[in-house]
């Protein structure tokens, strides 16, 4: 690798790390942001609004891919992803100085949501530009290796955001952090923005694009050529269903749903859960490059599809082993305790609530929702028409009134039956960041590392594959859309949807059907229809 090639990779990757850092800050601090900007609403409602604003950033990513993909195919790769990083960095910085709702009222949440939408649009244009730019600089036979450094950036951005948040919290304390210190990580982003812009201004245009421009072969209507032409549009669909869809759900399961599962279902404290995920990322990130390099030898398709297939086959046993090690009392309680909600079927509704905006009032629904939030496995048994709601724990009826009083009788009954509560001694807990040598902690980190390994398999070669699937004149536009639908929609909505499945079924593992089904579909469709691309000449227009 020459000095110039190393600089291209560094400039593209570093800027993308900072963009992901900006994007994930909001997700990590959603609870605090909800209290600051949606304070006019009750706590549960403000949390929902904060999470919906976070989800908005995912939902608009495909639109950013279309807008900036078109610009990148007409104007150039370099200038487009220079614009995207400016939009992302400035939006993040403004969040850090934005007055809260107590100061400027309704304008605060409106401006916040607008900034989230800008962040999503910018990220939608950033990835395609960085991946295309690096791939078009890479020599034949090394595109998987070169672009794999771009693939590390999402993980490194998440890791960096967690580090800055943990460091700031430890320096100023939780109270001050919740009051004003949460702004510091957002304000720090302006320094990262300055470094990224300075580095990217020193870049030259991609040689492939520059040659097309000199020869007058750039596309005048990339959107029409990419999506109105069936010959290319079917490749876009195939890239989505046979590649990126499965990659997206495996990625978000291994990093984000795993964190959610530890905290919300296994009742691991937030400090420990973040450290466990951070260690698994630290150990696994290098494998993005390993699998990217390996894809240059054996192909993109076998590695990506093998990752999807292996993940689909092993998610259930791995997450069960995480429960065994992280909260053994919960696993024992699930196996030995029988909990039933007995009610008239006419009074039991659907609990599927992925965006958290539904309010349940029927006793059957509130009872089941309470049990799901308490990580209690339950079954719904239908009683006689007109009968009331009964909660049965190991065959004994427990008095049930409503969900507003916290259901102390049910809490006491499931606790007596063996269900642990948050903070119990048997739940995995880390005293400090290097408290990793106890068997329980090592086992959980090892299992999380396996999940990250699946992520590196499916994600390491994906940029090279997407670049190679499309002609250079419409590459930026064509590759960006399936990538951001697969990751922004199928992946980004996974944690909320998976937990909604858990709540509606009463099974803490049922949410895994979401990534398993989509990963399996990708493995089958990709095996039959996806072409191998590693030997493609990407200079063709």
N, C-alpha and C positions, 0 to 999 in steps of 0.2 A: 504494500500500500504506500503510495507516494505521499509526500508532505501535503500537496494540494488536495489529494483525496481525503486524507485525514481531516483537513480543515473543513471540507464540505460536509463530512459526516458530523464533526463536532458542532458546526454552526447550525445544521439542520436539527440535530438531536437536542442540543442544549435549548434552543428556542422552543422545541416541542415539549421538553420537560417542564419549562416554565409555564407554558400554556396549560398543561395538565395540572400543575401546581395550583394555578389560579382557579381552574374549574373545580377541583376537589376541595378547596378551602371551604366553599359554601356548603358542600355536603357534610363535611366534618363538623361544621359549626351551625347546622340547621336549627338545632334547638335554641341556641342563644340568639340567633338571628330572628327566629320566630318571636321571642320575647321582646326584642328591640323594635321590630317593624310591624308586628301584628298584635301589639299590646292591647288594642281595643276589644279583642275577642277573648273568650275563655281559653285557658291553657291548652285543652285538647284541640280546639279549633285553630289556634295560632300555630300549633305544631303541624297540623294538616296543611295549612296554607304555606308554611315554610317549605314543607316537602313537595308540595305541588309546584312552588316556584323553582325548586331544584329540578323537578322532573321536566319543567318547561325548557330548560337548557338542553335536555336530551332530545325532546320532541322536535326542536327546530334545527337540530344538526343536519338532517338531510337537505333542508332548504339552504343552509349555508353551503353545503356541498354543491348544490346546483348553481347558486349565485357565484361563488368564488371559483368553482370548477370552470365555469364558462369564461370568467376573466382570465384564469390561468392558461386556458387553451388559446385565448386571443392575444393577451398582452404579454404573458410570460410567467414562468414558475416563480422566479426570484421575487418580483415585485408583489405578486399576489400574497405569498406567505409572509412578506414584510408587512403588508396591510393587516393581515389577520392577527399578527402578534401585537400590533399597535392597538387594535380594537379590543383584544382580550386583556392586555395589560392595563389600558386606561379604564376599562369597565371595572376591573378588579380594584384598582386604586380608588375609584370614585365610591365603591361600596365602603371602603375604609374611612372615607370622610363624610359619607352621607348622613345627615341628621336623622334621628330615629322618629318614630311616630309621635312620641310625646312632644317633640319639638315642632315638626312641620305637618303633623296630622296625616291625612290620607295620601298626601303626595309622597310620603316616604315609601310605603309598600308599592305604589305604582312605579316610582323610579327604580326601586329594587328589582321588580319583575322585568322592567325594560332592560336593565343591565344584564340580568340573567339571559334574556333572549339574545342580546348582543354577544354574550360569551358563547352561547350555543352556536350562533351563526359563525362566529370566528373559528371555533373549534372544527366546525363542519368544513371549513376551507383549509385549515392548517394541515391536517394529516395527509390529505391527498397531495398537497403541494410538496411537503417535506419528503414523502415516500417517492413521488415521481422525480423530484430533483436529485435525490441520492441515487436512485436506480439508473437515471440517465447519465450519471457520472461514472457508474460502476463498469468495470471491464466485463466482457462476456465470461460467464462461468463463475462470477463472484457476486452476483446481484443479491442472492439470498443472504450472504455474509454481510454485505455492506448495508442492506436495508434492515437487517436484524437489529442494528443499533437504534434505529427509529422505533422498533417494537419495544425496546426497553423503557421508552420515555414515559408511557402511561404509568407503569409501575414505579419508576423513579419519581415521577411527579407526585403520586400518592404518598410515597415514602417521605419525600421532602416536606410535603404539607403536614404530615403527622409529626415529623421531627420539630418543625417550627412551632406548631401548636403546643406540643408537649413541653418544649423548652420555655416558651412564653408563659405557660401556665405555672411551671415550676418556679420561675423567677418572680412573678408578681402575685401569685396566689389565686385561688379559684374565685373569690369574691370580686376582686378588681378585674380579673379576666372577664367575668360575666358582665361587669358594668361597662368597661371601656377597653380592656386589654385585648379583646377579640379582634379589635381593629388593627392591631400591630401586624399580624400575618398578611392582611390585605395591603397595608401600607408598604411592607417590605417588598411586595411584588414590583413596585416602581423601580427598585434597584435592579431586579432581575430583568425587567423590561429594557432598561437602559443598556445592560450588557448584551442582551439578545439583539437589539436593533443595531448596536455598534458592530457586532460580529456579522450580522446578515448584510449590512451595507457594504461590507468588503467582498461579498460573493459576486461571482460572475453568473451570467445566465447559463442555464443548462445547455450543454453542447448540442444535444438533439434538437431542442427547441430553437436555438440560435441558427442551426443549419436550416431548419424548416422555414424560419423567418427570412433568412437570406435568399432562399430559393422561392419565396412567395407561396409556400405550401401550407401555411397555417389555416385552420378552419375559420370560416366567416360566420358559421352558425353551428357551434358545437352541440348545443342542446338538441337541435333538429337531427343532426347526424348521429348523435348518441342514442336518442330515445325514440325518434320517429322512424328510424330505419330498423326494420325488424332484425336484419342480420346482426346488428350490434345490440339491439335491445334484448334479444334472447340471451346473449352472453351476459348482459347485466343481470337478468333474472337468474341465470345459472350460477353466476358468481355469488349472488345473494343466497339462494336456496341450497346450492351445493357446496358452499364454502363459508361465507361470512356469517350466516345465521347460526350455524353450529359453533363456529369460533366465538361469536359474541356471547352465547349463553354459557359456554365452558369458561370463558374468561370471567364473566361477572359472578358465576358460581364460586370459582376458586378464590376470588379476592373479596368481593363485596357481600355476597350472600353468606359466605363463611363467617365474615365478621358479624353480620346480622344474626346468624344462627347462634354464635357464641354468646352474644349479649342478650338478645331478646328471648331466645328459647332456652339456652342452657344456663342463663342467669350469671354468666361470667362478668365481673365488673369491667367497666369500659377501659380503664387503664391497662389491665391485664390483657384484655381482648386485643387492643391495639398493638401492644407489644408482641403478642403471639403472631399476629398477622405480619407485623414489621419484620420479625425474625425470619418467617417463612419467605417473605419477599427478598430479604437480604441474601438468603441461601439460594434462592431459585432464579434470581434475575439473570445471572450469567448464562443460563440455559437458553434464553432467547437467541443468543449469538450461536450457541452450540447447534441448535436445531436449524437456524437460518443457514449456517455453514453446511450442515449435513444435507439440507435441501438442494444445495448446488451439486451434490454428488448423486443422490438417489431420487431427487424430484420433490416438488412441493406437495403434490397430491397425496402420496403415501403417508407423509408425516402428519399433515393436517387431518386427513380422514381417520388415521389411526388414533390420533388424539381425541377426536370426537367419539369414536367407537369405544375406546377404552374408558373414557369418562362416563359415557352412558351406561356401561356395564358395571362400573365400580362406585358410582356416587353413593348408592344406598349403603353398601358395606363400609365405605370410608366415613360417612357422616355418622353411622351407628358407632363406629370405633371412636370417633371424636367424642360422642356422648359418653361412651364407656370410660374414657380417660379424663375428660373435662368435668363431668358431673356424674360419677358412678351411681349415686343415690337416685338420680332421676331415671337412669336406665333401669335400675332394679324396680322402682316404683311403677314404671310403665309396664314391665313384665308381670308384676305380681298384683297390681291393683286394677280392679274393674270399676270404671266409672260410667254411669249411664244417665242420660237425660231422657226422662219418660214424659211424653206430652202428646196431646192431640195433634195429629199431623197438620190440621188446618191452621194451627197457631205457630207452626215452625216455618220460617222463611229461608231464603238463601242468604248465607253470611258472606258471600264473595264481595269483598270491599277493598280492591287494590289501591284506590286513591284515598281511602280513609274518610270519605265525606258522608257516608251513610250513618244514620243514627238509629240504633236498634231499640225498640220499645217493647216488643212482644216478649213475655217472660221466657219462652222457649229460646228465643234468639239471644236475649241478654245472658241467660244462664250458660249457653254454649260459648258465647263470646268471652265471658269471664273465665271459663275453664281453659280456652285456647290461649288467652293472655297469660294464664298461670302455668302454661306448658303442661297441662294435664291432658293425657290421652283419654278421650271419651267416645262413646257410641250413642247415637240417637235411637231410642226405641219408641215406637209410636203406641200411645195408649188409646183408650176409648174416646169416641167423639164427645167433646164437651168437658173432658177431664182436665184437671189443672196440671201444673208442671211439678214433677218430682225429680230430685237429683239423688241417685243411688250410688253409694260408695261401698263396694264389696257386699252388695245386697242389702245394705241398711239405708233407709231413707234419711236424708239430711234436709232440715227445714230450708226452704228457699223463698225469699220475698222478692227482691229485685237486685239490680246491679249497683244501685247508688250507695248502698250502705257498706260496700266492700265485701259483702258476703262472708262475714267472719265464721259462720257455722261451716260453710263449705271449705274455707281455708283451713280451719282446724281439723276437719274430717280428712282432707287429703294429706295434711301434714302428719296426722296420726297414722295414716296408711303408708307413710314412707316418702311422700313427695317433699323434696327439699325446697327451701326458700332461698332467695338471693342472700349471699353472705355466709351461707353454711360452710363449715370447715372443710367438707369434702370437695368443694368446688375448686378447680384449679385457680391459683392466685400467685402472681409474681410480686415480690417485694421491691424489686428494682430492675432496671433494664437487663442486667447480666445474671439475673436469677434464673438461669436456663439449664442447670445441671442436675436438677431433681428429676427422677424418672417420670413423674406425672407431666411436668412441663415439657420435657424432651419428647415424650410420646405425642403430645398435642402438636408441637411444632413440627415433628416428623410427618404427621398426617396432613397438616396444612401445607407442608412443603410438597407432598405428592400432588395435592390439588394445584399448586402453583406450577409444578412440572407439566401437568396437563395444559395449563394456560400457555406455557412456553412452546409446547408442541404445536398447538393450533395457531398461535399468534406469531411465533418467530418467522415462519415463511410466508405469511399471508400478504405482506406488502409486495414482495417480489412477484407473487402469483398474480395479484391484481394488476400490477403494472404491465406484466407480460400478456395479459389477456386482451388488451386493447391497443389499437393503433395510436401512434404518438400524437396525431393531430387532434384527437378527442380523448386522450388518456386521462387527463386531470378530471374532466367532467364525468367520464364513464366509471372510473374506479371509485370516486368519492361517494357517489350515491349509494351503491350497495353496501359499502363499508359502513356508512353512518346509519343506514336503516338496520343493518344487522347488529351493530353495536349500540347505537343510540336508542333504538326501539326494542328489538328482541332482547338485547342485553340490559339496557338501562332500566327497563321496566321490570326486570326479573325479580329483584328483591321484594318489591311491594306485591307483585302478583303471586310469588311463591308463598309469602306469608298469608296472603288472602286464602290460598288453597289450604294451608295448614289450619287456619281458623275455621274454614267451612267444613272440613272433614274431621277435625279432632285428632289428626295424626301429625306429629311433629316432623315426620319425614315426607309427608305427601307433597310438599312444595317442590321436592326434587323431581317430580314428574315433568315439571315445566322444562328444565334444561335437558332432561333425559330424552324427551320426545323430540325436541328440536335438534339436538345433537345427533340422534339416530337418523332423523330425516336427512340431515346434511350428509351423514356417512353413506347412506344408500344412494341418494341422488348424485352426490359427488362421485361415487365409485362408478356409476353407470354412465354419467354424462360429462363430467368435468374433464377437460383435456389436460395433459401434462404440459407445462409451459417453460420449463427451465432452460431449454435450448432455443427459445424464440429470439429472433433478431428484433429488438425493441426500437431500432432506428427507423423502421418502416412507417410511412405515413398512412 
